[in-house]
């Protein structure tokens, strides 16, 4: 674990009033960027899952087209 990861692991997920709780702008920016990164990963995983499903369906149809 890097020093940056150790520093950031005690910072919660981003919320709009983090500055009122005493978080620094650097900590707020880190929390927001981590949240954006996580949400983009989830969207990418869903897109990849759909593409894989389409490819698998096409492969299965091709595999079983002669088997009747």
Buried (B, 14 or more C-beta within 10 A) or exposed (E): EEEEEEEBEEBEEBEEEBEEEEBEEEBBEBBBEBEEEEEEEEEEEEEEEEEEEEEEEEEEEEEEEEEE
